[in-house]
Amino acid sequence: MRTLRIIARAAVAFYEELFFYALLGVVNIVAWLLVIPGPFALTAIYVVGQRAVRGLGVNWSLIWDGVKEYGLRAWLLFAVTILGFVIVFSNLVFYVNPDLSPFPESVGVWTTPFFLFLGLVWTGVVFYAQSFLMELEDPKFGLVLRNSLFLVLLQPLQTLTLLLVSLLATALSIVLPVLFLFLPGFLSCLSLTAVRELVTYLKGRAEILNKTYEAEGATESQSATGSTDSEGGLK
């Protein structure tokens, strides 16, 4: 139910800024063809998504300010993202290729599922990372990756569902190429909404647990005090 709510809210936020996403979609495609400006263009889309998810207005000045603030870190995140996928893919190929690996072929039977799982986890981390980069008050790079990993591990079913929705949206964009203009905008809204919703949910659970532990501790303390008083009275 929570996942459906995330998807619905992301869709509404995306629709409200459809005009900006159409224009930035063109810029995004051109930027990625040139490679280097790509992460900066994607940052602009996430700035729009962040404002849309929060129900705030968007203008070109805010978008430019966001690109200046987060653009370089987004480029570093892009480089780390590619590096992570290269490492996973290289290990997959290495262990199943007898011409490259000194290990017997049977080793590949065990390593292939492991690295496929690792690749799936890394995909989840990447899905959340740009949003954490935008949402954290102090977006240190290690903290961005750590929070993204924790969210994947603490909410695996929700993450998997969101990745499947992202895959479906990408598949539709392949069938109807014009949708590629809007795909990054939708994915940004989906990721940003997911981060905000899931983090709020986990914080709420943590507060409930803390209150429960505090209440149990107070009860145990009162019981121990009552027992001591009772023993003192008997004496």
LUMSEVO-343052 format. One line per 10 residues: number of its first residue (from 0); for each residue x, y, z of N, C-alpha, C. Coordinates in Angstrom, 1 decimal. Atoms other than C-alpha are relative to their C-alpha. Layout:
# residues N
NUM	X:Y:Z:X:Y:Z:X:Y:Z ~ ...
This chain:
# residues 235
0	0.8:-1.2:0.0:0.0:0.0:0.0:0.9:1.3:0.0 ~ -0.9:-1.2:-0.1:2.8:2.4:0.9:0.7:0.2:-1.4 ~ -0.6:-0.1:1.3:4.5:1.6:-2.5:-0.9:0.7:-1.0 ~ 1.0:-0.6:0.9:1.3:2.4:-4.4:-0.2:1.5:0.3 ~ 0.2:-1.4:-0.4:1.0:5.7:-2.5:1.2:0.8:-0.6 ~ -1.2:-0.7:0.5:4.6:6.6:-3.5:-0.1:0.2:-1.5 ~ 0.2:-0.1:1.5:3.9:5.8:-7.2:-1.0:1.1:-0.3 ~ 1.1:-0.9:0.3:0.7:7.8:-7.1:0.4:1.4:0.2 ~ -0.5:-1.3:-0.3:2.3:10.8:-5.5:1.0:0.5:-0.9 ~ -1.0:-0.3:1.0:5.2:10.7:-7.8:-0.6:0.4:-1.4
10	0.7:-0.3:1.2:2.9:10.6:-10.8:-0.7:1.4:0.0 ~ 0.7:-1.3:-0.1:0.9:13.6:-9.6:1.1:1.2:0.0 ~ -1.0:-1.0:0.0:4.1:15.6:-8.9:0.6:0.2:-1.4 ~ -0.5:0.0:1.4:5.4:14.7:-12.4:-0.9:0.7:-0.9 ~ 1.0:-0.6:0.9:2.2:15.7:-14.1:0.0:1.6:0.2 ~ 0.1:-1.4:-0.3:2.2:19.1:-12.4:1.1:0.9:-0.6 ~ -1.1:-0.8:0.6:5.6:20.1:-13.9:0.3:-0.6:-1.4 ~ -0.2:0.6:1.3:5.1:18.4:-17.3:0.7:0.9:-1.0 ~ -0.6:-0.9:1.0:6.1:21.5:-19.2:1.5:0.1:0.2 ~ -1.4:0.0:-0.2:9.5:21.8:-17.5:0.7:-1.3:-0.4
20	-0.6:1.3:0.3:10.1:18.1:-17.9:0.2:-0.2:-1.5 ~ -0.1:0.1:1.5:9.4:18.4:-21.7:1.2:0.8:-0.5 ~ -1.1:-0.8:0.4:11.9:21.2:-22.1:1.4:-0.6:0.5 ~ -1.3:0.6:-0.6:14.6:19.7:-19.8:0.3:-1.4:-0.6 ~ -0.3:1.3:0.6:14.1:16.3:-21.5:0.8:0.2:-1.3 ~ -0.8:-0.3:1.2:15.4:17.8:-24.8:1.4:0.3:0.4 ~ -1.3:-0.4:-0.5:18.3:19.4:-22.9:0.8:-1.2:0.5 ~ -0.6:1.2:-0.6:19.0:16.1:-21.1:0.6:-0.9:-1.1 ~ -0.4:0.9:1.0:19.2:14.1:-24.3:1.3:0.6:-0.7 ~ -1.2:-0.7:0.7:21.6:16.6:-26.0:1.2:-0.1:0.9
30	-1.1:0.0:-1.0:23.7:16.8:-22.8:0.7:-1.4:0.1 ~ -0.6:1.4:-0.2:24.1:13.0:-22.5:0.7:-0.4:-1.3 ~ -0.7:0.3:1.2:25.1:12.8:-26.2:1.4:0.6:0.1 ~ -1.3:-0.6:-0.2:28.0:15.1:-25.2:0.7:-0.6:1.2 ~ -0.4:0.8:-1.2:28.5:12.9:-22.0:0.3:0.9:1.2 ~ -0.4:-0.8:-1.1:30.2:15.5:-19.8:-1.1:0.8:0.6 ~ 1.1:-0.8:-0.7:27.2:17.8:-19.3:-1.1:-0.8:0.5 ~ 1.2:0.9:-0.3:24.9:14.8:-18.8:-0.4:0.1:1.5 ~ 0.4:-0.1:-1.4:25.0:14.8:-14.9:-0.6:1.3:0.4 ~ 0.5:-1.3:-0.3:24.4:18.5:-14.8:-1.4:0.2:-0.5
40	1.4:0.0:0.5:21.3:18.2:-17.0:-0.9:-0.8:0.9 ~ 0.8:0.8:-0.9:20.1:15.4:-14.8:-0.3:0.6:1.3 ~ 0.2:-0.7:-1.3:20.6:17.5:-11.7:-1.1:1.0:-0.2 ~ 1.0:-1.0:0.3:18.4:20.2:-13.3:-1.4:-0.7:0.1 ~ 1.3:0.7:0.0:15.6:17.6:-13.7:-0.3:-0.4:1.5 ~ 0.3:0.3:-1.4:16.0:16.5:-10.1:-0.3:1.2:0.9 ~ 0.4:-1.2:-0.7:15.8:20.1:-8.9:-1.5:0.3:-0.2 ~ 1.4:-0.1:0.3:12.4:20.3:-10.7:-0.8:-1.0:0.8 ~ 0.7:1.1:-0.8:11.4:17.0:-9.1:0.0:0.3:1.5 ~ 0.0:-0.3:-1.5:12.4:18.1:-5.6:-1.0:1.1:0.3
50	1.0:-1.1:-0.2:10.3:21.3:-5.9:-1.4:-0.6:-0.2 ~ 1.3:0.6:0.3:7.4:19.3:-7.4:-0.5:-0.9:1.1 ~ 0.4:1.0:-1.0:7.4:16.6:-4.8:-0.4:0.8:1.3 ~ 0.3:-0.8:-1.2:7.4:19.3:-2.1:-1.2:0.9:-0.2 ~ 1.2:-0.8:0.3:4.5:21.1:-3.8:0.4:1.5:-0.1 ~ -0.5:-1.4:0.2:6.6:24.2:-4.5:0.1:0.4:-1.5 ~ -0.1:-0.4:1.4:6.9:26.3:-7.6:1.4:-0.1:-0.5 ~ -1.3:0.1:0.6:9.7:26.1:-10.1:0.2:1.2:-1.0 ~ -0.4:-1.0:1.1:11.5:28.7:-12.2:1.4:-0.2:-0.4 ~ -1.4:0.3:0.5:14.7:28.8:-14.2:1.1:0.4:0.9
60	-1.0:-0.4:-0.9:16.6:30.7:-11.6:0.3:-1.0:1.1 ~ -0.2:1.1:-1.0:16.0:28.0:-9.0:0.7:-1.2:-0.6 ~ -0.7:1.2:0.7:17.0:25.3:-11.5:1.5:0.3:-0.2 ~ -1.4:-0.3:0.2:20.2:27.1:-12.3:0.8:0.0:1.3 ~ -0.6:0.0:-1.3:21.0:27.6:-8.6:0.3:-1.5:0.5 ~ -0.1:1.4:-0.4:20.4:23.9:-8.0:1.1:-0.7:-0.8 ~ -1.0:0.6:0.8:22.7:22.9:-10.9:1.4:0.4:0.6 ~ -1.3:-0.5:-0.5:25.5:25.1:-9.5:0.3:-0.6:1.4 ~ -0.2:0.6:-1.3:25.0:23.6:-6.0:0.3:-1.5:0.0 ~ -0.1:1.5:-0.1:24.7:19.9:-6.8:0.7:-0.6:-1.3
70	-0.5:0.5:1.2:26.2:19.6:-10.3:1.3:-0.8:0.1 ~ -1.3:0.7:-0.1:29.8:18.6:-9.5:-0.2:-1.3:0.8 ~ 0.2:1.3:-0.8:28.7:16.1:-6.8:-0.8:-1.0:-0.8 ~ 0.8:0.9:0.8:26.2:14.7:-9.3:0.9:-0.7:-1.0 ~ -1.0:0.6:1.0:29.1:14.2:-11.8:0.8:-1.1:0.7 ~ -0.8:1.0:-0.8:31.1:12.4:-9.1:-0.9:-1.3:0.3 ~ 0.9:1.1:-0.2:28.1:10.2:-8.3:-0.2:-0.8:-1.3 ~ 0.0:0.7:1.3:27.8:9.4:-12.0:1.2:-0.9:-0.2 ~ -1.2:0.8:0.1:31.4:8.3:-12.1:0.1:-1.2:0.9 ~ 0.1:1.1:-1.0:31.0:6.1:-9.0:-1.0:-1.0:-0.5
80	1.1:0.9:0.5:27.8:4.6:-10.5:0.6:-0.9:-1.1 ~ -0.6:0.7:1.1:29.6:3.6:-13.7:1.1:-1.0:0.5 ~ -1.1:0.9:-0.5:32.6:2.2:-11.7:-0.6:-1.2:0.7 ~ 0.6:1.1:-0.7:30.3:0.1:-9.5:-0.6:-1.0:-1.0 ~ 0.6:0.9:0.9:28.5:-1.4:-12.5:1.1:-0.7:-0.8 ~ -1.2:0.6:0.7:31.9:-2.0:-14.3:0.6:-1.1:0.9 ~ -0.6:1.0:-0.9:33.2:-3.9:-11.2:-0.9:-1.2:0.0 ~ 0.9:1.2:0.0:30.1:-6.1:-11.0:0.0:-0.8:-1.3 ~ 0.0:0.6:1.3:30.0:-6.8:-14.7:1.4:-0.7:-0.3 ~ -1.3:0.6:0.2:33.8:-7.5:-14.8:0.1:-1.3:0.8
90	-0.1:1.2:-0.8:33.5:-10.1:-12.0:-1.0:-1.1:-0.6 ~ 0.9:0.9:0.6:30.5:-11.7:-13.7:0.7:-0.7:-1.2 ~ -0.7:0.6:1.2:32.5:-12.2:-16.9:1.2:-0.8:0.4 ~ -1.2:0.6:-0.4:35.7:-13.1:-15.2:-0.2:-1.5:0.5 ~ 0.2:1.4:-0.7:34.4:-16.1:-13.1:-0.7:-1.0:-0.9 ~ 0.6:0.9:0.8:32.4:-17.6:-15.9:0.7:-0.3:-1.3 ~ -0.9:0.2:1.2:35.1:-17.4:-18.6:1.2:-0.7:0.3 ~ -1.2:0.8:-0.3:37.6:-20.2:-18.4:1.3:0.5:-0.6 ~ -1.2:-0.6:0.6:40.0:-18.3:-20.6:0.6:1.1:0.8 ~ -0.4:-1.1:-0.8:40.2:-15.5:-18.1:0.3:-0.4:1.5
100	0.0:0.4:-1.4:39.7:-17.2:-14.7:0.8:-1.2:0.2 ~ -0.7:1.2:-0.4:42.1:-19.6:-13.1:-0.8:-1.0:0.8 ~ 0.9:0.8:-0.8:39.2:-21.1:-11.2:-0.8:-0.9:-0.8 ~ 0.8:0.9:0.8:37.2:-24.1:-12.3:-1.4:0.6:-0.3 ~ 1.3:-0.5:0.4:33.9:-23.5:-14.1:-1.1:-0.1:1.1 ~ 1.0:0.1:-1.0:31.9:-24.7:-11.1:0.0:1.2:0.9 ~ 0.0:-1.2:-0.9:33.0:-21.6:-9.2:-1.0:1.0:-0.5 ~ 0.9:-0.9:0.6:30.9:-19.6:-11.7:-1.4:-0.2:0.4 ~ 1.3:0.3:-0.4:27.8:-21.4:-10.5:-0.4:0.7:1.3 ~ 0.2:-0.6:-1.3:28.2:-19.8:-7.1:0.2:1.5:-0.1
110	-0.2:-1.4:0.1:29.6:-16.4:-8.1:-1.0:0.8:-0.8 ~ 0.9:-0.7:0.9:27.1:-15.6:-10.8:-1.2:0.5:0.8 ~ 1.2:-0.5:-0.7:24.0:-15.4:-8.5:0.5:1.1:1.0 ~ -0.4:-1.0:-1.0:26.1:-13.5:-5.9:0.2:1.4:-0.7 ~ -0.2:-1.3:0.7:27.2:-10.8:-8.4:-1.2:0.6:-0.6 ~ 1.3:-0.5:0.5:23.8:-10.6:-10.0:-0.8:0.7:1.2 ~ 0.6:-0.6:-1.1:22.4:-9.9:-6.5:0.7:1.3:0.4 ~ -0.8:-1.2:-0.3:25.2:-7.4:-5.9:-0.4:1.1:-1.0 ~ 0.4:-0.9:1.0:24.3:-5.7:-9.1:-1.4:0.6:0.2 ~ 1.4:-0.4:-0.3:20.6:-5.5:-8.1:0.1:1.0:1.2
120	-0.2:-0.9:-1.2:21.6:-4.0:-4.7:0.6:1.4:-0.5 ~ -0.6:-1.3:0.4:23.8:-1.4:-6.4:-0.9:0.8:-0.9 ~ 1.0:-0.7:0.7:21.0:-0.5:-8.8:-1.0:0.7:0.9 ~ 0.9:-0.7:-1.0:18.8:0.2:-5.8:0.7:1.2:0.7 ~ -0.8:-1.1:-0.6:21.6:2.3:-4.2:0.0:1.2:-1.0 ~ -0.1:-1.1:1.0:21.9:4.3:-7.5:-1.4:0.7:-0.1 ~ 1.4:-0.5:0.1:18.1:4.7:-7.6:-0.3:1.1:1.0 ~ 0.2:-0.9:-1.1:18.1:6.5:-4.2:1.1:1.1:0.1 ~ -1.1:-0.8:-0.4:21.5:8.2:-4.3:-0.2:1.5:-0.4 ~ 0.1:-1.4:0.4:20.8:11.3:-6.4:-1.1:0.7:0.9
130	1.0:-0.7:-0.8:17.7:12.0:-4.3:0.6:0.3:1.4 ~ -0.6:-0.3:-1.3:19.7:11.7:-1.0:1.0:1.2:-0.2 ~ -0.9:-1.1:0.2:22.3:14.0:-2.6:-0.7:1.4:0.0 ~ 0.8:-1.2:0.0:19.5:16.6:-3.0:-0.7:0.3:1.3 ~ 0.8:-0.2:-1.2:17.7:16.0:0.3:0.8:0.2:1.2 ~ -0.7:-0.2:-1.3:20.4:15.8:2.9:0.5:1.4:0.2 ~ -0.5:-1.4:-0.4:21.3:19.0:4.7:1.5:0.1:-0.2 ~ -1.5:0.0:0.2:25.0:18.0:4.6:0.3:-1.2:-0.9 ~ -0.1:1.1:0.9:25.3:15.8:1.5:1.4:-0.5:-0.3 ~ -1.3:0.6:0.2:28.6:14.2:2.1:-0.1:-1.3:-0.8
140	0.2:1.0:1.0:29.3:11.6:-0.6:-0.2:-1.4:0.7 ~ 0.1:1.3:-0.7:29.9:8.7:1.8:-1.4:-0.2:0.7 ~ 1.3:0.0:-0.7:26.7:9.6:3.7:-1.1:-0.3:-1.0 ~ 1.0:0.2:1.0:24.7:9.6:0.5:-0.1:-1.5:-0.4 ~ 0.0:1.4:0.3:25.8:6.1:-0.4:-0.4:-0.9:1.1 ~ 0.4:0.8:-1.2:25.4:4.8:3.1:-1.5:0.0:0.2 ~ 1.4:-0.1:-0.2:21.9:6.1:3.4:-0.8:-0.8:-1.1 ~ 0.6:0.7:1.1:21.0:4.7:0.0:0.0:-1.5:0.2 ~ -0.1:1.4:-0.2:22.3:1.3:0.9:-0.9:-0.5:1.2 ~ 0.8:0.3:-1.2:20.5:1.3:4.3:-1.5:-0.1:-0.5
150	1.4:0.0:0.5:17.2:2.1:2.5:-0.3:-1.2:-0.8 ~ 0.2:1.2:0.8:17.7:-0.7:0.1:-0.1:-1.3:0.9 ~ 0.0:1.2:-0.9:18.4:-3.2:2.9:-1.2:0.0:0.9 ~ 1.1:0.0:-0.9:15.7:-2.0:5.2:-1.4:0.0:-0.7 ~ 1.3:0.0:0.7:13.0:-1.7:2.5:0.2:-0.8:-1.3 ~ -0.3:0.8:1.2:13.9:-4.5:0.0:-1.2:-0.2:-1.0 ~ 1.2:0.3:0.9:10.4:-5.3:-1.3:-0.5:1.3:-0.7 ~ 0.4:-1.3:0.6:9.5:-1.6:-1.8:1.0:0.4:-1.0 ~ -1.0:-0.4:1.0:12.8:-1.0:-3.5:-0.1:-0.8:-1.3 ~ 0.1:0.9:1.2:12.4:-4.0:-5.8:-1.3:0.4:-0.9
160	1.2:-0.4:0.7:8.8:-2.8:-6.7:0.3:1.3:-0.8 ~ -0.3:-1.3:0.7:10.1:0.7:-7.5:0.9:-0.2:-1.2 ~ -0.9:0.3:1.2:12.9:-0.7:-9.7:-0.8:-0.6:-1.1 ~ 0.8:0.6:1.1:10.3:-2.8:-11.6:-0.8:1.1:-0.7 ~ 0.7:-1.1:0.6:8.2:0.3:-12.1:0.9:0.8:-0.9 ~ -1.0:-0.7:0.9:11.3:2.1:-13.4:0.3:-0.7:-1.2 ~ -0.3:0.9:1.2:12.0:-0.8:-15.7:-1.1:0.1:-1.0 ~ 1.2:-0.1:0.9:8.5:-0.7:-17.0:-0.1:1.3:-0.7 ~ 0.1:-1.3:0.6:8.6:3.0:-17.6:1.1:0.1:-1.1 ~ -1.1:0.0:1.0:12.0:2.5:-19.5:-0.4:-0.8:-1.2
170	0.4:0.9:1.1:10.5:-0.3:-21.6:-1.1:0.8:-0.8 ~ 1.0:-0.8:0.7:7.5:2.0:-22.5:0.7:1.1:-0.9 ~ -0.7:-1.1:0.7:10.0:4.7:-23.5:0.7:-0.6:-1.2 ~ -0.7:0.6:1.1:11.8:2.2:-25.8:-1.1:-0.3:-1.1 ~ 1.1:0.2:1.0:8.4:1.3:-27.5:-0.4:1.3:-0.6 ~ 0.4:-1.4:0.4:7.5:5.0:-27.7:1.1:0.9:0.3 ~ -1.2:-0.8:-0.3:10.8:6.9:-28.0:-0.3:1.4:0.4 ~ 0.2:-1.3:-0.4:9.1:10.2:-27.5:-0.1:0.1:1.5 ~ 0.1:0.0:-1.4:8.6:9.2:-23.9:1.3:0.2:0.7 ~ -1.3:-0.2:-0.6:12.3:9.4:-23.4:0.2:1.4:0.5
180	-0.1:-1.3:-0.4:11.9:13.1:-23.1:-0.5:0.2:1.5 ~ 0.6:-0.2:-1.3:9.8:12.6:-19.9:0.5:-1.1:1.0 ~ -0.4:1.1:-0.9:11.4:9.4:-18.5:0.9:0.5:1.2 ~ -0.8:-0.4:-1.1:14.1:11.1:-16.4:-0.8:0.8:1.0 ~ 0.8:-0.8:-0.9:11.5:13.5:-14.9:-0.9:-0.9:0.8 ~ 0.8:0.9:-0.8:9.2:10.7:-13.9:0.9:-0.8:1.0 ~ -0.9:0.7:-0.9:12.1:8.7:-12.4:0.5:0.8:1.1 ~ -0.4:-0.9:-1.0:13.3:11.7:-10.5:-1.1:0.2:1.1 ~ 1.2:-0.1:-1.0:9.8:12.2:-8.9:-0.2:-1.3:0.8 ~ 0.2:1.3:-0.7:9.6:8.5:-8.1:1.1:-0.2:1.0
190	-1.1:0.2:-1.0:13.0:8.4:-6.4:-0.1:1.0:1.1 ~ 0.1:-1.1:-1.1:12.5:11.7:-4.5:-1.1:-0.3:0.9 ~ 1.1:0.3:-0.8:9.1:10.7:-3.3:0.2:-1.2:0.8 ~ -0.3:1.3:-0.7:10.3:7.2:-2.3:0.9:0.3:1.2 ~ -0.9:-0.4:-1.0:13.2:8.7:-0.3:-0.7:0.7:1.2 ~ 0.7:-0.8:-1.0:10.9:11.2:1.5:-1.0:-0.9:0.8 ~ 1.0:0.9:-0.6:8.2:8.6:2.2:0.6:-1.0:0.9 ~ -0.6:1.2:-0.8:10.4:5.7:3.3:0.8:0.5:1.2 ~ -0.8:-0.5:-1.1:12.7:7.8:5.4:-1.0:0.4:1.2 ~ 0.9:-0.4:-1.0:9.7:9.3:7.2:-0.6:-1.2:0.7
200	0.6:1.2:-0.6:8.2:5.9:7.7:1.0:-0.7:1.0 ~ -1.0:0.6:-0.8:11.5:4.5:9.1:0.2:0.8:1.3 ~ -0.2:-0.9:-1.1:11.9:7.5:11.4:-1.2:-0.2:1.0 ~ 1.1:0.3:-0.8:8.4:6.9:12.7:0.1:-1.3:0.8 ~ -0.2:1.3:-0.6:9.1:3.3:13.4:1.1:0.0:1.1 ~ -1.1:-0.1:-1.0:12.3:4.2:15.2:-0.5:0.7:1.2 ~ 0.5:-0.7:-1.1:10.5:6.7:17.4:-0.9:-0.9:0.9 ~ 0.9:0.9:-0.7:7.9:4.1:18.3:0.8:-1.0:0.8 ~ -0.9:1.0:-0.7:10.6:1.6:19.2:0.7:0.6:1.2 ~ -0.6:-0.7:-1.1:12.4:4.2:21.3:-0.9:0.2:1.2
210	1.0:-0.3:-1.0:9.3:5.1:23.2:-0.4:-1.3:0.7 ~ 0.3:1.3:-0.6:8.6:1.4:23.8:1.1:-0.4:0.9 ~ -1.2:0.3:-0.8:12.1:0.8:25.1:0.0:0.8:1.3 ~ 0.0:-0.9:-1.1:11.8:3.8:27.3:-1.0:-0.3:1.0 ~ 1.1:0.4:-0.9:8.5:2.7:28.7:0.3:-1.3:0.7 ~ -0.4:1.3:-0.6:9.8:-0.8:29.3:1.1:0.2:1.1 ~ -1.1:-0.3:-0.9:12.9:0.6:31.0:-0.6:0.7:1.3 ~ 0.6:-0.7:-1.1:10.7:2.9:33.2:-0.7:-1.0:0.9 ~ 0.8:1.0:-0.8:8.5:-0.1:34.2:0.9:-0.9:0.8 ~ -1.0:0.8:-0.7:11.5:-2.2:35.1:0.6:0.7:1.1
220	-0.6:-0.8:-1.1:13.0:0.6:37.1:-1.0:0.1:1.2 ~ 1.0:-0.1:-1.1:9.7:1.1:39.0:-0.2:-1.3:0.7 ~ 0.2:1.3:-0.6:9.4:-2.6:39.6:1.2:-0.3:1.0 ~ -1.2:0.3:-0.8:13.0:-2.8:40.9:-0.1:0.9:1.3 ~ 0.2:-0.9:-1.1:12.3:0.2:43.2:-1.0:-0.5:1.0 ~ 1.1:0.6:-0.9:9.1:-1.3:44.5:0.4:-1.2:0.7 ~ -0.5:1.2:-0.7:10.8:-4.5:45.2:1.0:0.3:1.1 ~ -1.0:-0.5:-1.0:13.6:-2.7:47.1:-0.7:0.5:1.2 ~ 0.7:-0.6:-1.0:11.1:-0.8:49.1:-0.7:-1.0:0.9 ~ 0.7:1.1:-0.7:9.2:-3.9:49.9:0.9:-0.8:0.9
230	-1.0:0.7:-0.8:12.3:-5.7:51.1:0.4:0.8:1.2 ~ -0.4:-0.9:-1.2:13.3:-2.7:53.2:-1.1:0.0:1.1 ~ 1.0:0.0:-1.0:9.9:-2.8:54.9:0.0:-1.3:0.8 ~ 0.0:1.3:-0.7:10.2:-6.5:55.7:1.1:0.0:1.1 ~ -1.1:0.0:-1.0:13.5:-5.8:57.4:-0.4:0.9:1.2
